[in-house]
Amino acid sequence: MASGLLLLRLFVGLAFVGHGTQKLFSWWGGYGPQGTGGFFASQGYRWGVPMAVLAGLAEAGGGTLLAFGLLTPLACAAIGVVMLNAIFSVTLKRAFMAGSELELAYLVTVVALAAIGPGRFSLDRAIGWDDDLSGVWCGVGASVAAALVSFVTLTFFRTKPPPQAQ
């Protein structure tokens, strides 16, 4: 089980480091803060560029923490915020198999990792925090925190709903 958790944490964490650095630095074919900010603005966010930077920091930071297995519930909550915003502002308007299934899969994965814990091969374990930072209540806490932050973002930091898909 420890090897499986390590593989899952590394894959998901590094995927989010990649997504975050696309937004922050235009790496890996990304559009950087300006380009991503323009997309965020087109989806109704008030401040496109600052929101793109925040999303990039949440993805790159959360992904790094997750890959290392450090402060795992916090890492999962950060990634969860971005996934909930992506689902509710962009992909939910499409059919399930043509839109939000990837974001939902990532969301379920990070909630599960917050509940299960980072496993034996993690910094949380090396420090002795793994028992304190795992369990069903950590999964619930990460989920609730992500939902609350996403609610605030989607409610107060958007001016309009995104245009409907044709």
C-alpha positions in Angstrom: 0.0 0.0 0.0 2.8 2.4 0.8 4.3 2.1 -2.7 0.9 2.7 -4.3 0.3 5.8 -2.2 3.7 7.1 -3.2 3.0 6.5 -6.9 -0.4 8.2 -6.6 0.9 11.2 -4.7 3.9 11.6 -7.1 1.7 11.4 -10.2 -1.1 13.7 -9.0 1.3 16.1 -7.2 3.7 16.5 -10.2 0.8 16.9 -12.6 -0.4 19.8 -10.5 3.1 21.3 -10.3 3.0 21.2 -14.1 -0.4 22.9 -14.3 0.6 25.5 -11.8 3.9 26.4 -13.6 1.9 26.7 -16.8 -0.1 29.4 -15.2 2.8 31.1 -13.3 5.7 30.9 -15.8 4.3 29.8 -19.2 6.2 26.5 -18.8 5.0 23.3 -20.6 3.1 25.2 -23.2 1.2 27.3 -20.8 0.0 30.8 -21.3 1.4 32.4 -18.1 -0.5 34.8 -15.9 -1.6 37.2 -18.6 -3.0 34.5 -21.0 -4.5 32.4 -18.2 -5.8 35.6 -16.6 -7.6 36.4 -19.9 -9.3 33.0 -19.9 -10.3 33.5 -16.2 -11.8 36.9 -17.1 -13.7 35.3 -19.9 -15.2 32.9 -17.4 -16.5 35.8 -15.3 -13.7 36.2 -12.7 -13.3 39.9 -11.6 -9.5 39.9 -11.5 -8.3 37.5 -14.2 -4.5 37.8 -13.7 -4.5 37.7 -9.9 -6.9 34.8 -9.9 -4.7 33.0 -12.4 -1.7 33.6 -10.1 -3.6 32.3 -7.1 -4.7 29.2 -9.0 -1.1 28.6 -10.2 0.2 29.0 -6.6 -2.5 26.6 -5.3 -1.7 24.0 -8.0 2.1 24.3 -7.9 2.3 24.6 -4.1 -0.4 22.0 -3.4 1.2 19.7 -5.9 4.7 20.1 -4.4 3.4 19.4 -0.9 1.4 16.4 -2.1 4.3 14.9 -4.0 6.5 15.2 -0.9 3.7 14.0 1.4 4.0 17.1 3.5 1.0 18.8 5.1 -1.1 16.4 3.0 -4.6 17.6 4.0 -3.6 21.2 3.2 -2.1 20.2 -0.2 -5.3 18.3 -1.0 -7.5 21.2 0.0 -5.5 23.6 -2.2 -5.9 21.3 -5.2 -9.6 20.8 -4.3 -10.2 24.5 -4.4 -8.9 24.7 -8.0 -10.8 21.6 -9.1 -14.1 22.9 -7.7 -13.6 26.2 -9.4 -12.8 24.5 -12.7 -15.8 22.3 -12.4 -18.3 25.0 -11.5 -17.0 27.7 -13.7 -15.9 25.8 -16.8 -16.7 22.1 -17.2 -20.0 21.4 -15.5 -22.0 22.9 -18.3 -20.8 20.1 -20.6 -21.9 16.5 -20.6 -20.1 14.4 -17.9 -17.9 12.4 -20.3 -17.2 15.5 -22.4 -16.2 17.8 -19.6 -15.8 17.4 -15.9 -14.9 13.8 -15.4 -11.1 14.5 -15.2 -11.6 17.3 -12.6 -14.0 15.2 -10.6 -11.4 12.3 -10.7 -8.7 14.6 -9.4 -11.1 16.0 -6.7 -12.0 12.5 -5.5 -8.4 11.5 -5.6 -7.2 14.3 -3.3 -10.1 13.9 -0.9 -9.3 10.2 -0.7 -5.6 11.0 -0.1 -6.4 13.5 2.6 -8.5 10.7 4.3 -6.0 7.9 3.8 -2.9 9.9 4.5 0.3 10.2 2.7 1.7 6.7 3.5 5.0 5.5 4.8 7.2 7.2 2.2 6.3 10.8 3.0 7.7 13.8 4.9 4.6 13.8 7.2 5.6 10.3 8.3 9.3 11.2 8.7 8.3 14.1 10.9 5.8 12.0 12.8 2.7 13.9 11.7 1.1 11.1 9.6 -1.2 9.9 12.4 -2.3 13.4 13.2 -2.8 14.4 9.5 -4.8 11.5 8.2 -8.1 9.8 8.8 -11.7 10.4 7.7 -11.9 13.8 9.5 -8.9 15.1 7.6 -10.7 14.1 4.4 -13.8 15.8 5.6 -11.8 18.9 6.7 -10.0 19.2 3.4 -13.3 18.8 1.5 -15.1 21.4 3.7 -12.2 23.9 3.4 -12.0 23.5 -0.3 -15.8 23.9 -0.7 -15.9 27.0 1.5 -13.0 28.7 -0.3 -14.5 27.7 -3.7 -17.9 29.1 -2.7 -16.4 32.4 -1.8 -14.4 32.5 -5.0 -17.3 31.5 -7.2 -19.7 33.9 -5.4 -17.8 37.0 -4.6 -14.9 37.0 -7.1 -17.0 36.5 -10.2 -19.0 39.2 -12.0 -21.1 37.0 -14.1 -21.7 33.3 -14.9 -19.7 32.0 -17.9 -21.4 32.0 -21.3 -23.4 28.8 -21.9 -22.1 26.2 -24.3 -23.8 26.2 -27.6 
